[in-house]
Amino acid sequence: MLENLLRQGFEALCLPLDALALERYRCFFEYLEEMNKVMNLTAISGQEDVARLHFLDCAALLKLADFSGKSLIDVGTGAGFPGLALKIACPDLKLTLLDSLDKRVKFLRELCRKLGFEETACIHARAEEAPAALRQGFDFAASRAVARLNLLSELCLPFVRPGGVFIAMKGPGAAEELAEARRGIGLLGGGPGRIEDYRIPGTEIVHSAVLIPKSGPTPEKYPRRWAQIKKQPL
C-alpha cells in the first residue's frame, strides 16, 4: 500500500520517484513504526497516514523550490520531517538535522545509516544554542510544526545565508502568522515573505508553506535565549 500511495502522490505532484526512493521510504516507515512503539516520535502511524501526512506533505515542498545540490538545515526536525523525506526524493540535498532531544538525534543517526545517508549531519542542540559554525551557512532552513512564525523566524533565519530562503510549513492561519512576524523578519535580515498553499495528494487537506528570502545578514545579537524570545517576540 505504501508504495502505491507514494507513486500516486508523486504522480499527482508531477514529481519523479524511482525504485531506490521507494525502498528508502519503506525503510523510513518501518523503522519509524518500530521505534515509535518505545519512544514518542509521531502521533501519525500506519501506511496510509504516514505516506500522505508525512511523506507527501513534505515532498510537496519540491514543487516550491529547487533543492538539488543545495544545503538545508531542518530545525526541530523531530522524526526527520521535512528534511529526510525531502532528501529521499532529492538525494543530492546536503542535509543537516537539528533537534534538542538526544534520543531523537540517536534515532535519526541510525535511520540515516539505514538509508545510506551517513553524510547527513545529525546535531543535538537547541536552535538558539547551535554551534556558531552553522550560522548563515545554509541555502535553506526549514521547519515544520515547531512554533508560531514570530518565534520561529528568530530561531531559523540566522542559519540562512543572504540569498537563501527560510521555509516554514504551516496549516491554517499562515497569513495571520506572517503579518504578525513581519517586523521581526525584517530585523533578522529577512525580506518579504510569500505563502504557497498546496493540497496533500489523496486528501482534501490544504497546507501552507511560508517562504521568506534572506535579504541581508542577521545581526549578531540574534537569536536570543528562548525564554526572552517567548517573552518578547520581535
C-alpha positions in Angstrom: 0.0 0.0 0.0 2.7 2.5 1.0 4.5 2.2 -2.4 1.2 2.7 -4.4 0.2 5.7 -2.3 3.6 7.3 -2.9 3.6 6.5 -6.6 0.1 8.1 -7.0 1.0 11.0 -4.8 4.2 11.8 -6.6 2.4 11.5 -9.9 -0.2 14.0 -8.7 2.6 16.4 -7.7 4.3 15.8 -11.1 7.4 14.7 -9.4 9.8 11.8 -10.3 10.0 8.8 -8.0 12.5 6.0 -8.6 12.8 2.5 -7.1 15.5 3.4 -4.7 13.5 6.3 -3.3 10.5 3.9 -2.8 12.8 1.5 -1.0 14.1 4.2 1.3 10.6 5.5 2.1 9.7 1.9 3.0 12.8 1.6 5.3 11.9 5.0 6.9 8.3 3.9 7.5 9.3 0.6 9.1 11.9 2.0 11.4 9.6 4.8 12.4 6.8 2.4 13.2 9.2 0.2 15.2 10.8 2.9 17.3 7.5 4.8 17.8 6.4 1.9 20.0 9.2 2.7 22.5 9.6 6.5 22.1 7.3 9.4 21.3 8.3 10.2 17.7 5.0 11.0 15.9 1.3 10.7 16.6 0.8 9.7 12.9 1.1 6.0 12.2 0.0 3.4 9.6 1.0 3.2 6.0 -1.8 5.4 4.6 -1.4 8.3 7.1 2.5 8.2 7.1 2.6 8.2 3.3 0.2 11.1 2.9 0.5 13.2 6.1 4.3 12.9 6.4 6.0 11.8 3.2 3.8 13.5 0.6 3.2 16.6 2.8 7.0 17.1 2.9 7.6 16.1 -0.8 5.2 18.9 -1.9 7.9 21.4 -1.0 9.9 20.1 -4.0 7.3 22.0 -6.2 8.1 25.3 -4.5 12.0 25.3 -4.5 14.9 23.7 -6.2 16.8 21.8 -3.5 19.2 19.9 -5.9 22.8 20.3 -4.8 21.8 22.9 -2.1 22.2 22.8 1.6 19.3 22.7 4.1 19.1 22.7 7.9 15.9 21.1 9.3 15.3 23.0 12.6 13.5 21.0 15.3 13.3 18.0 12.9 11.8 15.6 15.3 11.5 12.2 13.5 13.1 13.7 10.3 10.4 15.9 8.8 10.7 17.6 6.4 14.4 17.0 6.0 14.8 13.3 5.5 11.6 13.0 3.5 13.0 15.6 1.1 16.4 14.0 0.9 14.9 10.7 -0.1 13.3 12.4 -3.1 16.3 14.6 -3.7 19.4 12.6 -2.7 22.0 15.3 -3.6 20.5 17.7 -1.0 23.1 18.5 1.6 21.2 17.9 4.8 21.7 18.8 8.4 19.1 17.7 11.0 18.9 19.7 14.3 16.9 18.6 17.3 17.0 19.4 21.0 16.3 15.9 22.2 19.2 13.5 22.3 17.2 10.3 21.9 15.6 11.7 18.7 19.0 12.5 17.4 20.2 9.0 18.1 17.1 7.7 16.3 18.0 9.9 13.3 21.6 8.8 13.1 20.6 5.2 13.0 17.9 6.0 10.4 20.4 7.8 8.2 22.7 4.8 8.4 19.9 2.5 7.3 19.0 4.9 4.4 22.6 5.2 3.3 22.8 8.8 4.2 25.8 8.7 6.5 26.9 12.1 5.3 23.9 13.7 6.8 24.8 15.7 10.0 22.5 14.9 13.0 23.1 17.6 15.6 21.8 17.6 19.2 21.3 21.2 20.2 18.6 23.8 20.7 18.4 26.1 17.7 19.3 29.2 19.7 22.4 27.4 21.1 23.6 25.7 18.0 27.3 25.8 17.0 28.4 29.1 15.6 29.8 27.3 12.6 26.2 26.7 11.4 25.4 30.4 11.4 24.4 31.8 7.9 25.8 28.6 6.4 22.7 27.2 4.5 20.8 27.8 1.3 17.6 26.8 3.1 16.3 26.4 6.6 13.1 24.5 7.1 10.8 23.8 10.0 7.5 22.0 10.5 5.1 22.5 13.3 7.6 23.9 15.8 6.3 27.3 16.9 4.5 30.4 15.7 6.3 32.2 12.9 7.2 35.3 15.0 9.1 33.0 17.3 10.3 30.5 14.7 11.9 33.2 12.5 14.4 34.2 15.2 15.4 30.5 15.5 15.7 29.8 11.8 16.7 32.9 9.8 20.1 33.1 11.5 21.0 29.8 9.8 20.3 31.1 6.3 22.9 32.8 4.2 21.9 36.0 2.4 20.2 34.9 -0.8 18.8 31.8 0.8 15.3 31.0 1.9 13.6 30.0 5.2 10.6 27.7 4.7 8.0 27.3 7.4 5.4 24.6 7.0 2.1 25.8 8.3 -1.6 24.9 8.4 -4.5 27.3 8.6 -3.6 30.8 9.8 -0.4 31.2 7.9 -1.3 34.7 6.6 -2.0 35.9 10.1 1.3 34.5 11.4 3.2 36.1 8.6 1.6 39.5 9.3 2.4 39.1 13.0 6.1 38.2 12.2 6.8 40.8 9.5 8.6 43.3 11.7 10.8 40.7 13.3 11.6 39.1 9.9 12.9 42.4 8.8 15.1 42.9 11.9 16.6 39.4 11.3 17.6 40.1 7.7 14.6 38.6 6.0 12.7 40.0 3.0 9.0 40.0 2.2 7.6 36.5 2.6 5.1 34.8 0.4 2.6 32.0 1.1 2.2 29.0 -1.2 -0.8 26.8 -0.5 -0.9 23.1 -1.6 -3.2 20.2 -1.2 -1.8 16.9 0.0 -2.4 14.3 -2.7 -5.2 11.9 -2.0 -6.7 14.2 0.7 -8.7 17.4 1.0 -6.1 18.8 3.4 -4.6 22.1 2.3 -1.4 23.2 4.0 0.8 26.3 3.5 4.5 26.9 3.1 5.7 30.3 4.1 8.8 31.2 2.0 11.0 34.0 3.4 14.0 35.1 1.5 17.2 36.2 3.3 18.0 39.6 2.0 20.8 40.5 4.4 22.9 39.2 7.3 21.3 38.6 10.7 22.6 40.9 13.5 24.9 39.0 15.9 22.6 39.6 18.8 20.1 37.2 17.4 18.9 34.6 18.2 18.3 35.5 21.9 17.7 33.0 24.6 14.4 31.0 24.2 12.9 32.5 27.4 13.4 36.0 26.0 12.2 35.1 22.5 8.9 33.8 24.1 8.6 36.7 26.5 9.3 39.5 23.9 8.8 38.3 20.3 10.3 40.5 17.7 
